[in-house]
Amino acid sequence: MDDLNTIFNEVIGNLSKPEYAINIIISQKLEQNGIILTRRQNERMKKQISGNKTIKLRISNRQLKKSKFESENDFIKYIRILENEFDEEVKKYTKGMVEIFSELTSNSILEMGNSVVKRLYKTFDSINRKRSKDHKKYMKLIKFNWGKKLNILKMIIYICEEIFESENAKADKNSSKEEALIRISAQACLTAYEIYYLCLNGYAEGALTRWRSLHEMSVIMNYLQNNDEELSERFFNHTLVNDFKSLEIFNQKSERIGFEKITGTERDEVISNYKKILQKYGENYKMDYGWASKINKKNKLTFKDIEDAVSLDHLRPYYKLACNYIHTNPKGLLYKIGLLEEHQGNILTGQSIIGMEDPIQLTCISLINIFIVLLTRNPDISRLVECRILQKIFDDYSELSN
C-alpha cells in the first residue's frame, strides 16, 4: 500500500534513473535555447526515451518563434546532437547529482512536485484508512490503560455542565461579577472537553497545554469571587485595552498579511475608548493584568501575583511544565511527557499511551475548583450537596491513583 514516504521516494528516486536523467538534461538544454516543453511533450519524450526510441518532438510555431532556432529542421538536428551525447551527459549527471540538483529548472521542480501531489490525491483514501486503523489501535490501548480515569473526568464534566445550566438560569444578569463567573464556568467546560478528547486520542502534551488555560480560568475565577463587583467591571472593561493593542498590531502588519489598515470612525472609536478608560482607571490599567491593579498596586502585575493571592501557586510547577510545550524551548523539545523516562531524548511526532495522569488529574482539580467557586458564591443546601458530589467523585479518582 502506498504511503507518503513511498510516493515521494518513487518520484524523487526517478532522478537517479538514466532515462529520467536524459529527460531532465534535454529539457534543460532546450530551455537554454528558448524552448519550454509542454507537459504533453515532456510525457511523450519520456516514453520515447524509456522505449529506446528515436526522440520525435513537434514544436509549435509559437515555440519556434521564441527559440534560438531558425527552423524546425534546426531544432530536429539539435535533438539528434543531444542524442549522440547521451552517454557522456548521463555519466556527468549520475556523477554530480548534487550539482545537477542545484541547476534543475523551475519547470523540472514544478513537475516533480505536481507528480507527487497527483499521486497523493489518488492514494490518500487508502493512506488515510491505514492511518485510521493505527489510530483506533492506539485508542483501544488508551482506553485499556486510562479508561476508568477518563470516565471519571467525563462524569465530572457532565455534572459541571448540568450545574452550569442551572446556575446560568438563576444568575443576576445585571451583575458583572455574576456574568464573569458564569462565562468562565462555561469556558471551563469547553476546555475540559478538549482535554478529555486530547487524552482519549493519545496527545498528553496538548492536553496539558489546554489545562494551563483551565488553571488560568481557575485563578481568575477565585480572584474575582474574592473581590467586589467593581473589580469584575474593571475585568470586562479591559477588553477596551485589548481592542486598542490589537488595532495597533493589526495596522502595523496589515500590509504584510494582505489587508487594509483599520481607519476612520472605527479606528477613532477604539482610540477614544482606550483613552477614556485610562483616564478612569489610571496608566497601570493598560498593562496585561491592569484590571487587577486596584487590589495590587505593583506597576506591572503578573499572573503569578494573582495566582499567589488566591493560594493556587502550589500548581505552578505543572503550569511551568505546560509552558514548556507552548513556548518553544529546549526543555519542551527534550522532555516529553508522552515518553517513558528511559526513552527521554527520543523524538515524539504523534500519539502515545503514556503521560495522561497529570492532564487528567489536574483537569479534575481545576474544573472542580471553578465549580465550587460558582456554587459557593450563594451557598444553600442544594449547592453544598453538589459540591460534595464533585468532591466525592474526585476522591474516587484519587483511590484509583493509589
N, C-alpha and C positions, 0 to 999 in steps of 0.2 A: 504494500500500500504506500502510495506517495505520501511523504510528509514535506514540510517546508524545507528542511535541510537537503533532502534528496533532490527536490526540484531545482534548488539553487545550484547544487553541485553538478547536476546534469547539464544545466545551461552554461555555467561558468567552465565546467570541465571540457566543454567543446573547444575551448581556446587552445588546448594542447593538441588537438587533432589536426593533421596536415591539411585536410580538406577545408577545415574551418579557417586555418591559418591562411590558406590561399585566398579564400573569400575575403578575409579581412584585408590582406595585402592589396588585392586588386581594387577593392572599394576605396582604400586609402589613396592609391596611386591615381585612380580615376578622379577622385575628389580634388587631388592636387592639380589636375588638368581641367577642372571646372565642371565635371560631370558627377552629380549626386544621383545614385541609382534609387529607383523607387523600390518599395517593399517587394512588389511582384518581380521586378528584375533581379533583385537580390535572391529571392527564393528560387527562381529559375536557374541562376548561376550556381547556387549551392547544389541543386540536383545534378546539373551537368558535371560539376567537379567530382561529386560523390560517385557518379557513374563512370568516371574516367573518360568523359566525352569531351569533344572539342567545344569550347565556350562559344556559344552563338547568342549574342545580345543585340537587340534592336533598340536604338535610341530615337527619341522624338526629335522633330525639328527644333523644338524649343530648347531641349537639352544640348543639341548640337550648336545652336547659336551662342549659348552661354559658355561653351567649352573652348579649348585652345586648338581644337581640331578643325582643319579646313573642310573636310568632308567625312561622310560616314565610312568611306574606304580607309581614310587615315585612322579613324577610330578602330576599325577591324584589324588593321596592320599592327596597331599598338597592342591590342589584346593578344595577338599572336606572339609579339615580342615578349610580353609578360609570361605567356605560357612556356616559352623556351627558358625563362629564368626561374620557373617554379622551384626546381630542386635547390638552387642556391638560396632563393628567398626563404624557403621553408626552413633550411638549416639556420639561417640568420634568426628567423622567428623563434624556433624552439630553443636556440642558444641564448637568446636575450629576451626572455618573456617580460622581465621587469621593464626593460627599455621600451618594448613594444606597447606594454600596458600604458605607459606614460604618454605614448603617441597616438593611442586609439582616438579616432574621431568621435565627435559628439554623437554622430549617427550610429556608430557601432555600439557605443554605450547605451544609447536610447533603445536600440534594437534588442540588446541583451536584457535590459530592464523590462521592456514590454513583453518579451518572451516569458520571463519568469512570472510576471503578473498574469498573463494569459493562462498559463498552466495552473496558477493558484486558483483562479476563478473556476476552472474546470474541476479541480480536485478538492476544493475546500470543504465541500459537504462530507466527503469521506474522511478528510483530516479531522474535521470537527466531531464526527461521530466517534472516532478513535479517542480523541481527547476527552470527550464527554464520558466515555466508558471508564477511562482512567480517573476522571473526576468523581464519578459515582463510587468507585472503589475506595477512594480517599474518604468520602463522606461516610461510608459504612464503617471504616476504621475509626473515624472521629466519633461517630455515634456510639460505637462499642466502648471507646475509652472515656468519652466525655458526656455521653447521652444523659445520664442522671443529673449531672450538674447543669447541663444546658436546659433540661426540662424544668429544673427549679428556677433558673433565670427567666425562662419564658413564662412560668407561672407568676413570678413577681411582676413582670411587665404587664401581663393580663390584668392582675389585680390593680396595679397602678393606673392603667387605662380606665378601669371602672371607677376608681376613686376620682380621677381627673374629670370624667363626665359629670359625676355628682357635684364636685366642688365648683366646677365651671358654671353649672346651672345656678348655684347658690351665691356666687361671688358678687361683691359690690362693684357694679360697672363704673361707678364714679370715683373709685379709689385707684390711684396709680400704683400703690403698693399691692393691692389685690391683683391688678392686671399683670404686674411684673411676676408675681409668684405663680399665677395661673399659666402665663405664657412660658415661663422657664420649665414648669412641670410638663407641659405639652411637648416642648422641645426635648426634654429628658427622655420621654417615652420613645420618641422617634429615634434618638441617638442610641438608646438601649437596644432597639430592634436592629439597627445597623450593626452593633457589636455582636449581637446574637448570631446574625447571618454570616458575619465575617468569621466567627469562631466555628460555626457549623460547616463552613466551606474550607477551613484549614488556614486562615490568614490571621495568625495571632498578633503579629506586629500591627497590622491595620486595625485590629480590634483594640489594641492598647492605645493607639493614637486617638481613636474615637473616644475611649474612656477619658483621655486627657481633657477633651471638651466637656464630658459629663462632669468631671471633677470641678472644672471651672464653673459650670452651672450650679453645682452644689455649694461652692464657696460663695458665689454671688447671691444665691437664694438665702443662705444663712445671714449674710451681711445685710441684705435689705430687710429681712424679717426682724433683725435685732435693732433696727433703727426706725426713724419716724417716716411719716408719709412724704415729707419734703425730700428726703434722700431718694426715694423712688421717682419723684418728679424730676429731680436732677439726673437720675439714671436715664430716663426716657428722653429728656431734653438734650442729652449728649449726642443724640443722633444728628443734631444740627452741626456739631463739631465734625462728626464723621462725614457728613454731606460736604462740608467745606474742604476737608482734606482730600476727599475722593474727587471733587471738582478740580482741585489743583493738580493732582496726579494725572487725571484724565486729560486735561488741557495740555499738560507738558508732553504727553506721549501720544496724543490723538493722531497726529500726522503719521507716526510710525505704525499705528495699528489700523490706519485707513479710515478714520472718522474725522468729521469736522469738530472744531472746538465748540464747547458749550458757551454761548454768548447771549447778549441781550437780556431780556427780562428774567429768564431762568437763572442765568449766572448772577445777576444783580440781587435776586431774591435770596439765593444761597449765601452770598457775601453779607447781605444785610442781616439775615437771621443769625449768622455767626457773630457779627459784631455786637448785636443786641444781647446775645446770650452770654458773651464775655463781660459785657457791662453789668449784667445782672449778677453773675457768679464770680467774676474775677479772672485774672490771667491764668491761674493754675488750672482752671476748668478746661483749657484746651489740651491738656495732657491726656494720655490714653485712659487713665483712671481718674481724670479730673473731677468726674461727678462725685467721687468719694472724698474730695479734698475738704469738704465741710467737716468731716469727722477726723481725718488725719491731715495735719497741716504741713506735711512734707511737701517740698517743692515738686518732687517727681515721685508720685505714689506708684507703686508696682503691685502686680498681682500677689506677690509674696507677702506684702504688707497686709492685704485683705485676708489672705489665707491664714496668716498668723493671728489676725484679730478674731477669727471665728474658730480657732483651735483645730483646724484641719491640716495643719502643717506636718503632721505625722505621715501624711500620704505623699509628701514632697519627693522622697526617693523614687517612688513609682512614677510620679509626674515627670521627674527629670529623665528617667529611663525612656518614657514615651517621647519626650522632646528629642531624644537622640534619633528617633526614626522620622520625625517631622522635619527637623533641620539637619540637612546632610552634614554629618561629621564622622570622623574615624570610628568613634565608639559605635555608632549606629550601623556602620558598614561592617565592622569586625565582629560585633557581638549580636547574635541573632537568637531571639527567644524561641524561634521555631526550630532550633537545633539543640541536640543534647550537648552537655558540657564538653564531652570528649571530641565533639565534632566542630566546636567553635573555631572560627577561622576559615571554615568552608564557606562556599557561596550558596545562597538560597534564592531561587528565582520564582518559586511557585508555592504550592500547597505544602503543608506539613501537619502531622498529627500531634506535634509537640507544642508546648507553650501556652495552652489555653487557660491554665489555672489562674494566673494573675488577671487577665482581662475579664474572665467570668466573675471571679470573686469581687474584684474592685467595682465592677458594674453593679453587682448586687448591693454593695455597701453604699455607693454614691446615689443610686436610684432610690433606695430605701430612705437614705438621709433626706433627700429632696422631698419625698412624700410625707415623711414625718414632720418636716417643717410646715408643709402645706396643711396637714391635718391638725397640728397643734397651734396654729395661729388663732383658731377659735375652738378650743377643745370642748368636747362633750363626750358622753358615754360611747356613742356610736363611733366617733372618730378615734377615741382611745383604743377601742376594740380593734379597729382596723390597723392601728399602729402595732398592736400586739400580734396580730396575724402576720404582718410583714416581718416582725422580729422573730417569730416562731419559725417561719419558713427559712429565714437566714440561719437560725440555729441548726435546723435540719441540714442545711448545706454544709455548715461547719463540721457536723458529725461525719458527713461523707468524706471531708478532707482529712479527718483524723483517722 
